[in-house]
């Protein structure tokens, strides 16, 4: 049973991650790159905005009151 499961898994992986032509492979790589990095870059942009706001607040709180 284990050998059959491993063979089925290997067949599925081979069919999923191989392409008939270089054009299909290039298109799939472009999609993976585009959709793989987009969420990470969005998170960086959100984090940068939050860090900027927190820094502005901490600088304002640390500034001595001049009268």
CHARMM-style PDB file with segment names, atoms N, HN, CA, C and O in Angstrom:
ATOM      1  N   UNK     1       0.821  -1.193   0.000  1.00  0.00      PROA
ATOM      2  CA  UNK     1       0.000   0.000   0.000  1.00  0.00      PROA
ATOM      3  C   UNK     1       0.866   1.258   0.000  1.00  0.00      PROA
ATOM      4  O   UNK     1       0.574   2.215  -0.717  1.00  0.00      PROA
ATOM      5  N   UNK     2       1.924   1.258   0.799  1.00  0.00      PROA
ATOM      6  HN  UNK     2       2.161   0.480   1.382  1.00  0.00      PROA
ATOM      7  CA  UNK     2       2.786   2.439   0.860  1.00  0.00      PROA
ATOM      8  C   UNK     2       3.443   2.697  -0.481  1.00  0.00      PROA
ATOM      9  O   UNK     2       3.524   3.844  -0.920  1.00  0.00      PROA
ATOM     10  N   UNK     3       3.909   1.659  -1.131  1.00  0.00      PROA
ATOM     11  HN  UNK     3       3.843   0.727  -0.774  1.00  0.00      PROA
ATOM     12  CA  UNK     3       4.538   1.829  -2.444  1.00  0.00      PROA
ATOM     13  C   UNK     3       3.538   2.365  -3.457  1.00  0.00      PROA
ATOM     14  O   UNK     3       3.890   3.202  -4.289  1.00  0.00      PROA
ATOM     15  N   UNK     4       2.304   1.896  -3.399  1.00  0.00      PROA
ATOM     16  HN  UNK     4       2.019   1.217  -2.723  1.00  0.00      PROA
ATOM     17  CA  UNK     4       1.266   2.375  -4.312  1.00  0.00      PROA
ATOM     18  C   UNK     4       0.972   3.853  -4.047  1.00  0.00      PROA
ATOM     19  O   UNK     4       0.801   4.632  -4.985  1.00  0.00      PROA
ATOM     20  N   UNK     5       0.915   4.232  -2.790  1.00  0.00      PROA
ATOM     21  HN  UNK     5       1.054   3.600  -2.028  1.00  0.00      PROA
ATOM     22  CA  UNK     5       0.648   5.624  -2.441  1.00  0.00      PROA
ATOM     23  C   UNK     5       1.789   6.520  -2.924  1.00  0.00      PROA
ATOM     24  O   UNK     5       1.546   7.590  -3.482  1.00  0.00      PROA
ATOM     25  N   UNK     6       3.020   6.089  -2.712  1.00  0.00      PROA
ATOM     26  HN  UNK     6       3.217   5.220  -2.258  1.00  0.00      PROA
ATOM     27  CA  UNK     6       4.167   6.873  -3.172  1.00  0.00      PROA
ATOM     28  C   UNK     6       4.202   6.981  -4.694  1.00  0.00      PROA
ATOM     29  O   UNK     6       4.542   8.034  -5.235  1.00  0.00      PROA
ATOM     30  N   UNK     7       3.855   5.904  -5.380  1.00  0.00      PROA
ATOM     31  HN  UNK     7       3.579   5.049  -4.940  1.00  0.00      PROA
ATOM     32  CA  UNK     7       3.808   5.944  -6.841  1.00  0.00      PROA
ATOM     33  C   UNK     7       2.730   6.918  -7.318  1.00  0.00      PROA
ATOM     34  O   UNK     7       2.963   7.698  -8.241  1.00  0.00      PROA
ATOM     35  N   UNK     8       1.557   6.877  -6.695  1.00  0.00      PROA
ATOM     36  HN  UNK     8       1.367   6.244  -5.944  1.00  0.00      PROA
ATOM     37  CA  UNK     8       0.481   7.811  -7.065  1.00  0.00      PROA
ATOM     38  C   UNK     8       0.880   9.251  -6.770  1.00  0.00      PROA
ATOM     39  O   UNK     8       0.583  10.151  -7.556  1.00  0.00      PROA
ATOM     40  N   UNK     9       1.549   9.474  -5.645  1.00  0.00      PROA
ATOM     41  HN  UNK     9       1.791   8.743  -5.007  1.00  0.00      PROA
ATOM     42  CA  UNK     9       2.001  10.821  -5.302  1.00  0.00      PROA
ATOM     43  C   UNK     9       3.035  11.316  -6.312  1.00  0.00      PROA
ATOM     44  O   UNK     9       2.980  12.465  -6.749  1.00  0.00      PROA
ATOM     45  N   UNK    10       3.976  10.448  -6.679  1.00  0.00      PROA
ATOM     46  HN  UNK    10       4.021   9.514  -6.323  1.00  0.00      PROA
ATOM     47  CA  UNK    10       4.992  10.814  -7.667  1.00  0.00      PROA
ATOM     48  C   UNK    10       4.355  11.138  -9.014  1.00  0.00      PROA
ATOM     49  O   UNK    10       4.748  12.101  -9.672  1.00  0.00      PROA
ATOM     50  N   UNK    11       3.388  10.351  -9.419  1.00  0.00      PROA
ATOM     51  HN  UNK    11       3.068   9.569  -8.885  1.00  0.00      PROA
ATOM     52  CA  UNK    11       2.698  10.587 -10.684  1.00  0.00      PROA
ATOM     53  C   UNK    11       1.956  11.919 -10.655  1.00  0.00      PROA
ATOM     54  O   UNK    11       1.981  12.677 -11.624  1.00  0.00      PROA
ATOM     55  N   UNK    12       1.297  12.194  -9.533  1.00  0.00      PROA
ATOM     56  HN  UNK    12       1.276  11.578  -8.745  1.00  0.00      PROA
ATOM     57  CA  UNK    12       0.567  13.458  -9.412  1.00  0.00      PROA
ATOM     58  C   UNK    12       1.530  14.636  -9.447  1.00  0.00      PROA
ATOM     59  O   UNK    12       1.272  15.613 -10.150  1.00  0.00      PROA
ATOM     60  N   UNK    13       2.638  14.569  -8.704  1.00  0.00      PROA
ATOM     61  HN  UNK    13       2.848  13.775  -8.133  1.00  0.00      PROA
ATOM     62  CA  UNK    13       3.610  15.661  -8.689  1.00  0.00      PROA
ATOM     63  C   UNK    13       4.226  15.883 -10.062  1.00  0.00      PROA
ATOM     64  O   UNK    13       4.401  17.023 -10.492  1.00  0.00      PROA
ATOM     65  N   UNK    14       4.551  14.806 -10.742  1.00  0.00      PROA
ATOM     66  HN  UNK    14       4.409  13.880 -10.392  1.00  0.00      PROA
ATOM     67  CA  UNK    14       5.125  14.922 -12.074  1.00  0.00      PROA
ATOM     68  C   UNK    14       4.138  15.572 -13.036  1.00  0.00      PROA
ATOM     69  O   UNK    14       4.521  16.432 -13.829  1.00  0.00      PROA
ATOM     70  N   UNK    15       2.884  15.174 -12.971  1.00  0.00      PROA
ATOM     71  HN  UNK    15       2.573  14.476 -12.326  1.00  0.00      PROA
ATOM     72  CA  UNK    15       1.869  15.753 -13.843  1.00  0.00      PROA
ATOM     73  C   UNK    15       1.547  17.193 -13.500  1.00  0.00      PROA
ATOM     74  O   UNK    15       1.183  17.978 -14.375  1.00  0.00      PROA
ATOM     75  N   UNK    16       1.678  17.542 -12.237  1.00  0.00      PROA
ATOM     76  HN  UNK    16       1.973  16.904 -11.525  1.00  0.00      PROA
ATOM     77  CA  UNK    16       1.347  18.895 -11.804  1.00  0.00      PROA
ATOM     78  C   UNK    16       2.452  19.885 -12.114  1.00  0.00      PROA
ATOM     79  O   UNK    16       2.178  21.015 -12.518  1.00  0.00      PROA
ATOM     80  N   UNK    17       3.692  19.477 -11.930  1.00  0.00      PROA
ATOM     81  HN  UNK    17       3.915  18.559 -11.602  1.00  0.00      PROA
ATOM     82  CA  UNK    17       4.793  20.420 -12.020  1.00  0.00      PROA
ATOM     83  C   UNK    17       5.660  20.274 -13.263  1.00  0.00      PROA
ATOM     84  O   UNK    17       6.771  20.802 -13.298  1.00  0.00      PROA
ATOM     85  N   UNK    18       5.187  19.581 -14.268  1.00  0.00      PROA
ATOM     86  HN  UNK    18       4.284  19.152 -14.240  1.00  0.00      PROA
ATOM     87  CA  UNK    18       5.890  19.537 -15.542  1.00  0.00      PROA
ATOM     88  C   UNK    18       4.967  20.075 -16.629  1.00  0.00      PROA
ATOM     89  O   UNK    18       3.745  19.984 -16.520  1.00  0.00      PROA
ATOM     90  N   UNK    19       5.554  20.627 -17.663  1.00  0.00      PROA
ATOM     91  HN  UNK    19       6.547  20.701 -17.752  1.00  0.00      PROA
ATOM     92  CA  UNK    19       4.773  21.271 -18.716  1.00  0.00      PROA
ATOM     93  C   UNK    19       5.189  20.731 -20.064  1.00  0.00      PROA
ATOM     94  O   UNK    19       6.308  20.251 -20.245  1.00  0.00      PROA
ATOM     95  N   UNK    20       4.276  20.817 -20.999  1.00  0.00      PROA
ATOM     96  HN  UNK    20       3.367  21.207 -20.852  1.00  0.00      PROA
ATOM     97  CA  UNK    20       4.496  20.294 -22.330  1.00  0.00      PROA
ATOM     98  C   UNK    20       5.456  21.150 -23.144  1.00  0.00      PROA
ATOM     99  O   UNK    20       6.162  20.629 -24.007  1.00  0.00      PROA
ATOM    100  N   UNK    21       5.495  22.444 -22.888  1.00  0.00      PROA
ATOM    101  HN  UNK    21       4.921  22.867 -22.186  1.00  0.00      PROA
ATOM    102  CA  UNK    21       6.340  23.318 -23.695  1.00  0.00      PROA
ATOM    103  C   UNK    21       7.023  24.350 -22.793  1.00  0.00      PROA
ATOM    104  O   UNK    21       6.566  24.608 -21.679  1.00  0.00      PROA
ATOM    105  N   UNK    22       8.103  24.928 -23.273  1.00  0.00      PROA
ATOM    106  HN  UNK    22       8.474  24.718 -24.178  1.00  0.00      PROA
ATOM    107  CA  UNK    22       8.768  25.985 -22.506  1.00  0.00      PROA
ATOM    108  C   UNK    22       7.877  27.202 -22.277  1.00  0.00      PROA
ATOM    109  O   UNK    22       8.001  27.881 -21.258  1.00  0.00      PROA
ATOM    110  N   UNK    23       6.979  27.479 -23.222  1.00  0.00      PROA
ATOM    111  HN  UNK    23       6.878  26.927 -24.050  1.00  0.00      PROA
ATOM    112  CA  UNK    23       6.074  28.621 -23.059  1.00  0.00      PROA
ATOM    113  C   UNK    23       5.126  28.407 -21.882  1.00  0.00      PROA
ATOM    114  O   UNK    23       4.875  29.331 -21.108  1.00  0.00      PROA
ATOM    115  N   UNK    24       4.599  27.190 -21.748  1.00  0.00      PROA
ATOM    116  HN  UNK    24       4.803  26.440 -22.377  1.00  0.00      PROA
ATOM    117  CA  UNK    24       3.727  26.896 -20.605  1.00  0.00      PROA
ATOM    118  C   UNK    24       4.499  27.016 -19.302  1.00  0.00      PROA
ATOM    119  O   UNK    24       3.981  27.549 -18.320  1.00  0.00      PROA
ATOM    120  N   UNK    25       5.717  26.532 -19.283  1.00  0.00      PROA
ATOM    121  HN  UNK    25       6.137  26.099 -20.081  1.00  0.00      PROA
ATOM    122  CA  UNK    25       6.535  26.599 -18.076  1.00  0.00      PROA
ATOM    123  C   UNK    25       6.846  28.052 -17.714  1.00  0.00      PROA
ATOM    124  O   UNK    25       6.798  28.423 -16.541  1.00  0.00      PROA
ATOM    125  N   UNK    26       7.159  28.860 -18.700  1.00  0.00      PROA
ATOM    126  HN  UNK    26       7.198  28.559 -19.653  1.00  0.00      PROA
ATOM    127  CA  UNK    26       7.462  30.271 -18.443  1.00  0.00      PROA
ATOM    128  C   UNK    26       6.235  31.010 -17.922  1.00  0.00      PROA
ATOM    129  O   UNK    26       6.338  31.832 -17.012  1.00  0.00      PROA
ATOM    130  N   UNK    27       5.077  30.714 -18.500  1.00  0.00      PROA
ATOM    131  HN  UNK    27       4.993  30.046 -19.239  1.00  0.00      PROA
ATOM    132  CA  UNK    27       3.842  31.336 -18.025  1.00  0.00      PROA
ATOM    133  C   UNK    27       3.522  30.934 -16.599  1.00  0.00      PROA
ATOM    134  O   UNK    27       3.104  31.766 -15.794  1.00  0.00      PROA
ATOM    135  N   UNK    28       3.715  29.674 -16.286  1.00  0.00      PROA
ATOM    136  HN  UNK    28       4.056  28.998 -16.940  1.00  0.00      PROA
ATOM    137  CA  UNK    28       3.449  29.202 -14.922  1.00  0.00      PROA
ATOM    138  C   UNK    28       4.421  29.828 -13.932  1.00  0.00      PROA
ATOM    139  O   UNK    28       4.031  30.185 -12.820  1.00  0.00      PROA
ATOM    140  N   UNK    29       5.668  29.961 -14.324  1.00  0.00      PROA
ATOM    141  HN  UNK    29       5.984  29.671 -15.227  1.00  0.00      PROA
ATOM    142  CA  UNK    29       6.652  30.593 -13.439  1.00  0.00      PROA
ATOM    143  C   UNK    29       6.323  32.063 -13.214  1.00  0.00      PROA
ATOM    144  O   UNK    29       6.475  32.572 -12.103  1.00  0.00      PROA
ATOM    145  N   UNK    30       5.877  32.741 -14.254  1.00  0.00      PROA
ATOM    146  HN  UNK    30       5.753  32.327 -15.156  1.00  0.00      PROA
ATOM    147  CA  UNK    30       5.491  34.144 -14.106  1.00  0.00      PROA
ATOM    148  C   UNK    30       4.304  34.286 -13.165  1.00  0.00      PROA
ATOM    149  O   UNK    30       4.287  35.181 -12.320  1.00  0.00      PROA
ATOM    150  N   UNK    31       3.313  33.413 -13.304  1.00  0.00      PROA
ATOM    151  HN  UNK    31       3.327  32.687 -13.991  1.00  0.00      PROA
ATOM    152  CA  UNK    31       2.157  33.454 -12.393  1.00  0.00      PROA
ATOM    153  C   UNK    31       2.564  33.168 -10.960  1.00  0.00      PROA
ATOM    154  O   UNK    31       2.110  33.847 -10.039  1.00  0.00      PROA
ATOM    155  N   UNK    32       3.409  32.178 -10.764  1.00  0.00      PROA
ATOM    156  HN  UNK    32       3.778  31.626 -11.512  1.00  0.00      PROA
ATOM    157  CA  UNK    32       3.845  31.836  -9.408  1.00  0.00      PROA
ATOM    158  C   UNK    32       4.621  32.985  -8.789  1.00  0.00      PROA
ATOM    159  O   UNK    32       4.455  33.291  -7.608  1.00  0.00      PROA
ATOM    160  N   UNK    33       5.463  33.617  -9.582  1.00  0.00      PROA
ATOM    161  HN  UNK    33       5.598  33.369 -10.541  1.00  0.00      PROA
ATOM    162  CA  UNK    33       6.239  34.746  -9.075  1.00  0.00      PROA
ATOM    163  C   UNK    33       5.323  35.917  -8.750  1.00  0.00      PROA
ATOM    164  O   UNK    33       5.440  36.530  -7.688  1.00  0.00      PROA
ATOM    165  N   UNK    34       4.422  36.222  -9.657  1.00  0.00      PROA
ATOM    166  HN  UNK    34       4.327  35.725 -10.519  1.00  0.00      PROA
ATOM    167  CA  UNK    34       3.527  37.364  -9.457  1.00  0.00      PROA
ATOM    168  C   UNK    34       2.646  37.170  -8.228  1.00  0.00      PROA
ATOM    169  O   UNK    34       2.584  38.044  -7.364  1.00  0.00      PROA
ATOM    170  N   UNK    35       1.979  36.052  -8.148  1.00  0.00      PROA
ATOM    171  HN  UNK    35       2.029  35.341  -8.850  1.00  0.00      PROA
ATOM    172  CA  UNK    35       1.032  35.842  -7.057  1.00  0.00      PROA
ATOM    173  C   UNK    35       1.725  35.412  -5.768  1.00  0.00      PROA
ATOM    174  O   UNK    35       1.140  35.521  -4.690  1.00  0.00      PROA
ATOM    175  N   UNK    36       2.957  34.926  -5.862  1.00  0.00      PROA
ATOM    176  HN  UNK    36       3.432  34.837  -6.738  1.00  0.00      PROA
ATOM    177  CA  UNK    36       3.688  34.555  -4.663  1.00  0.00      PROA
ATOM    178  C   UNK    36       4.249  35.764  -3.926  1.00  0.00      PROA
ATOM    179  O   UNK    36       4.269  35.784  -2.695  1.00  0.00      PROA
ATOM    180  N   UNK    37       4.706  36.770  -4.667  1.00  0.00      PROA
ATOM    181  HN  UNK    37       4.690  36.754  -5.667  1.00  0.00      PROA
ATOM    182  CA  UNK    37       5.303  37.938  -4.041  1.00  0.00      PROA
ATOM    183  C   UNK    37       4.303  39.016  -3.691  1.00  0.00      PROA
ATOM    184  O   UNK    37       4.569  39.824  -2.801  1.00  0.00      PROA
ATOM    185  N   UNK    38       3.182  39.059  -4.346  1.00  0.00      PROA
ATOM    186  HN  UNK    38       2.966  38.402  -5.068  1.00  0.00      PROA
ATOM    187  CA  UNK    38       2.226  40.135  -4.120  1.00  0.00      PROA
ATOM    188  C   UNK    38       1.759  40.226  -2.667  1.00  0.00      PROA
ATOM    189  O   UNK    38       1.792  41.320  -2.104  1.00  0.00      PROA
ATOM    190  N   UNK    39       1.327  39.138  -2.035  1.00  0.00      PROA
ATOM    191  HN  UNK    39       1.300  38.250  -2.493  1.00  0.00      PROA
ATOM    192  CA  UNK    39       0.915  39.261  -0.625  1.00  0.00      PROA
ATOM    193  C   UNK    39       2.054  39.697   0.290  1.00  0.00      PROA
ATOM    194  O   UNK    39       1.835  40.463   1.229  1.00  0.00      PROA
ATOM    195  N   UNK    40       3.266  39.218   0.026  1.00  0.00      PROA
ATOM    196  HN  UNK    40       3.444  38.596  -0.737  1.00  0.00      PROA
ATOM    197  CA  UNK    40       4.405  39.607   0.860  1.00  0.00      PROA
ATOM    198  C   UNK    40       4.694  41.094   0.724  1.00  0.00      PROA
ATOM    199  O   UNK    40       4.951  41.771   1.719  1.00  0.00      PROA
ATOM    200  N   UNK    41       4.654  41.601  -0.489  1.00  0.00      PROA
ATOM    201  HN  UNK    41       4.446  41.051  -1.298  1.00  0.00      PROA
ATOM    202  CA  UNK    41       4.911  43.024  -0.689  1.00  0.00      PROA
ATOM    203  C   UNK    41       3.801  43.874  -0.100  1.00  0.00      PROA
ATOM    204  O   UNK    41       4.069  44.965   0.403  1.00  0.00      PROA
ATOM    205  N   UNK    42       2.569  43.408  -0.148  1.00  0.00      PROA
ATOM    206  HN  UNK    42       2.351  42.521  -0.557  1.00  0.00      PROA
ATOM    207  CA  UNK    42       1.467  44.146   0.457  1.00  0.00      PROA
ATOM    208  C   UNK    42       1.659  44.228   1.970  1.00  0.00      PROA
ATOM    209  O   UNK    42       1.408  45.267   2.582  1.00  0.00      PROA
ATOM    210  N   UNK    43       2.104  43.129   2.560  1.00  0.00      PROA
ATOM    211  HN  UNK    43       2.307  42.285   2.063  1.00  0.00      PROA
ATOM    212  CA  UNK    43       2.355  43.125   4.004  1.00  0.00      PROA
ATOM    213  C   UNK    43       3.479  44.075   4.379  1.00  0.00      PROA
ATOM    214  O   UNK    43       3.418  44.721   5.425  1.00  0.00      PROA
ATOM    215  N   UNK    44       4.495  44.167   3.548  1.00  0.00      PROA
ATOM    216  HN  UNK    44       4.545  43.641   2.699  1.00  0.00      PROA
ATOM    217  CA  UNK    44       5.599  45.093   3.804  1.00  0.00      PROA
ATOM    218  C   UNK    44       5.096  46.525   3.726  1.00  0.00      PROA
ATOM    219  O   UNK    44       5.469  47.360   4.551  1.00  0.00      PROA
ATOM    220  N   UNK    45       4.264  46.812   2.757  1.00  0.00      PROA
ATOM    221  HN  UNK    45       3.961  46.134   2.087  1.00  0.00      PROA
ATOM    222  CA  UNK    45       3.737  48.169   2.613  1.00  0.00      PROA
ATOM    223  C   UNK    45       2.872  48.549   3.815  1.00  0.00      PROA
ATOM    224  O   UNK    45       2.970  49.670   4.313  1.00  0.00      PROA
ATOM    225  N   UNK    46       2.039  47.640   4.280  1.00  0.00      PROA
ATOM    226  HN  UNK    46       1.960  46.729   3.875  1.00  0.00      PROA
ATOM    227  CA  UNK    46       1.194  47.908   5.440  1.00  0.00      PROA
ATOM    228  C   UNK    46       2.058  48.087   6.680  1.00  0.00      PROA
ATOM    229  O   UNK    46       1.841  49.006   7.468  1.00  0.00      PROA
ATOM    230  N   UNK    47       3.037  47.206   6.848  1.00  0.00      PROA
ATOM    231  HN  UNK    47       3.213  46.458   6.207  1.00  0.00      PROA
ATOM    232  CA  UNK    47       3.930  47.309   8.004  1.00  0.00      PROA
ATOM    233  C   UNK    47       4.729  48.602   8.002  1.00  0.00      PROA
ATOM    234  O   UNK    47       4.952  49.187   9.062  1.00  0.00      PROA
ATOM    235  N   UNK    48       5.161  49.056   6.840  1.00  0.00      PROA
ATOM    236  HN  UNK    48       4.979  48.581   5.979  1.00  0.00      PROA
ATOM    237  CA  UNK    48       5.919  50.303   6.751  1.00  0.00      PROA
ATOM    238  C   UNK    48       5.051  51.484   7.167  1.00  0.00      PROA
ATOM    239  O   UNK    48       5.514  52.382   7.870  1.00  0.00      PROA
ATOM    240  N   UNK    49       3.804  51.484   6.737  1.00  0.00      PROA
ATOM    241  HN  UNK    49       3.427  50.755   6.166  1.00  0.00      PROA
ATOM    242  CA  UNK    49       2.892  52.561   7.128  1.00  0.00      PROA
ATOM    243  C   UNK    49       2.634  52.569   8.628  1.00  0.00      PROA
ATOM    244  O   UNK    49       2.599  53.630   9.251  1.00  0.00      PROA
ATOM    245  N   UNK    50       2.453  51.384   9.209  1.00  0.00      PROA
ATOM    246  HN  UNK    50       2.482  50.522   8.703  1.00  0.00      PROA
ATOM    247  CA  UNK    50       2.232  51.300  10.651  1.00  0.00      PROA
ATOM    248  C   UNK    50       3.477  51.731  11.421  1.00  0.00      PROA
ATOM    249  O   UNK    50       3.369  52.437  12.423  1.00  0.00      PROA
ATOM    250  N   UNK    51       4.642  51.318  10.968  1.00  0.00      PROA
ATOM    251  HN  UNK    51       4.729  50.745  10.153  1.00  0.00      PROA
ATOM    252  CA  UNK    51       5.888  51.713  11.631  1.00  0.00      PROA
ATOM    253  C   UNK    51       6.095  53.219  11.546  1.00  0.00      PROA
ATOM    254  O   UNK    51       6.522  53.843  12.518  1.00  0.00      PROA
ATOM    255  N   UNK    52       5.799  53.803  10.399  1.00  0.00      PROA
ATOM    256  HN  UNK    52       5.453  53.297   9.609  1.00  0.00      PROA
ATOM    257  CA  UNK    52       5.936  55.249  10.226  1.00  0.00      PROA
ATOM    258  C   UNK    52       5.013  55.996  11.187  1.00  0.00      PROA
ATOM    259  O   UNK    52       5.421  56.980  11.804  1.00  0.00      PROA
ATOM    260  N   UNK    53       3.774  55.530  11.314  1.00  0.00      PROA
ATOM    261  HN  UNK    53       3.442  54.730  10.813  1.00  0.00      PROA
ATOM    262  CA  UNK    53       2.821  56.179  12.222  1.00  0.00      PROA
ATOM    263  C   UNK    53       3.256  56.025  13.679  1.00  0.00      PROA
ATOM    264  O   UNK    53       3.180  56.981  14.450  1.00  0.00      PROA
ATOM    265  N   UNK    54       3.706  54.840  14.058  1.00  0.00      PROA
ATOM    266  HN  UNK    54       3.768  54.063  13.431  1.00  0.00      PROA
ATOM    267  CA  UNK    54       4.151  54.621  15.437  1.00  0.00      PROA
ATOM    268  C   UNK    54       5.382  55.460  15.747  1.00  0.00      PROA
ATOM    269  O   UNK    54       5.505  55.983  16.854  1.00  0.00      PROA
ATOM    270  N   UNK    55       6.293  55.597  14.794  1.00  0.00      PROA
ATOM    271  HN  UNK    55       6.194  55.171  13.895  1.00  0.00      PROA
ATOM    272  CA  UNK    55       7.483  56.410  15.002  1.00  0.00      PROA
ATOM    273  C   UNK    55       7.096  57.874  15.183  1.00  0.00      PROA
ATOM    274  O   UNK    55       7.628  58.565  16.053  1.00  0.00      PROA
ATOM    275  N   UNK    56       6.173  58.332  14.361  1.00  0.00      PROA
ATOM    276  HN  UNK    56       5.742  57.771  13.655  1.00  0.00      PROA
ATOM    277  CA  UNK    56       5.726  59.722  14.484  1.00  0.00      PROA
ATOM    278  C   UNK    56       5.104  59.994  15.853  1.00  0.00      PROA
ATOM    279  O   UNK    56       5.318  61.052  16.445  1.00  0.00      PROA
ATOM    280  N   UNK    57       4.340  59.034  16.341  1.00  0.00      PROA
ATOM    281  HN  UNK    57       4.166  58.175  15.860  1.00  0.00      PROA
ATOM    282  CA  UNK    57       3.724  59.200  17.665  1.00  0.00      PROA
ATOM    283  C   UNK    57       4.774  59.177  18.761  1.00  0.00      PROA
ATOM    284  O   UNK    57       4.698  59.971  19.699  1.00  0.00      PROA
ATOM    285  N   UNK    58       5.750  58.288  18.665  1.00  0.00      PROA
ATOM    286  HN  UNK    58       5.811  57.643  17.903  1.00  0.00      PROA
ATOM    287  CA  UNK    58       6.767  58.198  19.726  1.00  0.00      PROA
ATOM    288  C   UNK    58       7.674  59.419  19.726  1.00  0.00      PROA
ATOM    289  O   UNK    58       8.114  59.861  20.787  1.00  0.00      PROA
ATOM    290  N   UNK    59       7.958  59.967  18.560  1.00  0.00      PROA
ATOM    291  HN  UNK    59       7.601  59.608  17.698  1.00  0.00      PROA
ATOM    292  CA  UNK    59       8.777  61.179  18.491  1.00  0.00      PROA
ATOM    293  C   UNK    59       8.008  62.353  19.077  1.00  0.00      PROA
ATOM    294  O   UNK    59       8.577  63.182  19.787  1.00  0.00      PROA
ATOM    295  N   UNK    60       6.728  62.422  18.783  1.00  0.00      PROA
ATOM    296  HN  UNK    60       6.266  61.748  18.206  1.00  0.00      PROA
ATOM    297  CA  UNK    60       5.901  63.509  19.327  1.00  0.00      PROA
ATOM    298  C   UNK    60       5.794  63.420  20.846  1.00  0.00      PROA
ATOM    299  O   UNK    60       5.785  64.443  21.530  1.00  0.00      PROA
ATOM    300  N   UNK    61       5.713  62.191  21.377  1.00  0.00      PROA
ATOM    301  HN  UNK    61       5.720  61.360  20.821  1.00  0.00      PROA
ATOM    302  CA  UNK    61       5.624  62.009  22.821  1.00  0.00      PROA
ATOM    303  C   UNK    61       6.957  62.313  23.506  1.00  0.00      PROA
ATOM    304  O   UNK    61       6.970  62.777  24.646  1.00  0.00      PROA
ATOM    305  N   UNK    62       8.076  62.058  22.827  1.00  0.00      PROA
ATOM    306  HN  UNK    62       8.065  61.680  21.901  1.00  0.00      PROA
ATOM    307  CA  UNK    62       9.393  62.247  23.427  1.00  0.00      PROA
ATOM    308  C   UNK    62       9.897  63.676  23.318  1.00  0.00      PROA
ATOM    309  O   UNK    62      10.838  64.056  24.016  1.00  0.00      PROA
ATOM    310  N   UNK    63       9.290  64.463  22.463  1.00  0.00      PROA
ATOM    311  HN  UNK    63       8.526  64.155  21.896  1.00  0.00      PROA
ATOM    312  CA  UNK    63       9.745  65.838  22.277  1.00  0.00      PROA
ATOM    313  C   UNK    63       9.458  66.647  23.536  1.00  0.00      PROA
ATOM    314  O   UNK    63       8.347  66.600  24.065  1.00  0.00      PROA
ATOM    315  N   UNK    64      10.461  67.395  24.021  1.00  0.00      PROA
ATOM    316  HN  UNK    64      11.362  67.434  23.590  1.00  0.00      PROA
ATOM    317  CA  UNK    64      10.213  68.211  25.230  1.00  0.00      PROA
ATOM    318  C   UNK    64       9.265  69.363  24.903  1.00  0.00      PROA
ATOM    319  O   UNK    64       9.310  69.962  23.828  1.00  0.00      PROA
ATOM    320  N   UNK    65       8.431  69.636  25.852  1.00  0.00      PROA
ATOM    321  HN  UNK    65       8.394  69.150  26.725  1.00  0.00      PROA
ATOM    322  CA  UNK    65       7.471  70.751  25.678  1.00  0.00      PROA
ATOM    323  C   UNK    65       8.223  72.053  25.862  1.00  0.00      PROA
ATOM    324  O   UNK    65       8.782  72.294  26.931  1.00  0.00      PROA
ATOM    325  N   UNK    66       8.248  72.881  24.863  1.00  0.00      PROA
ATOM    326  HN  UNK    66       7.794  72.685  23.994  1.00  0.00      PROA
ATOM    327  CA  UNK    66       8.932  74.177  24.970  1.00  0.00      PROA
ATOM    328  C   UNK    66       7.875  75.242  25.215  1.00  0.00      PROA
ATOM    329  O   UNK    66       6.905  75.392  24.472  1.00  0.00      PROA
ATOM    330  N   UNK    67       8.108  75.958  26.276  1.00  0.00      PROA
ATOM    331  HN  UNK    67       8.896  75.836  26.880  1.00  0.00      PROA
ATOM    332  CA  UNK    67       7.132  77.018  26.617  1.00  0.00      PROA
ATOM    333  C   UNK    67       7.795  78.351  26.647  1.00  0.00      PROA
ATOM    334  OT1 UNK    67       7.142  79.360  26.913  1.00  0.00      PROA
TER     335      UNK     67
END
